[in-house]
Amino acid sequence: MLLPVRSIAVSTGVLCFFGIGIIGSFGGLSPHICCKRAVLGAAVAYVAAQTAVRAVNAILVQAVISSQIKKMEQPGDSRN
């Protein structure tokens, strides 16, 4: 079963947006600067999460394919 790419990436982006915004507001930055940094951080987190989930999905698909090939090549076959 493949992992849902978009929902994981969106959740990561939203969490980063609020995390960066809260940290910036505690740091005494103006709301405009906090918002800019939070949006940029959320965009970077979205792209990073999307790339990571796609890589994990590719690894999982390759593992399933190789396990199916190994099952087909077991010595109990009738191909002698």
SULDANOR-V462200 format. One record per helix or strand. SS is the DSSP state (@ for helix, = for strand). FROM is the first residue (numbers start at 0). LEN is the number of residues. Records with the same first field share a line. If there is no record, write none. Layout:
SS->FROM-LEN ; FROM-LEN
This chain:
@->4-22 ; 30-42
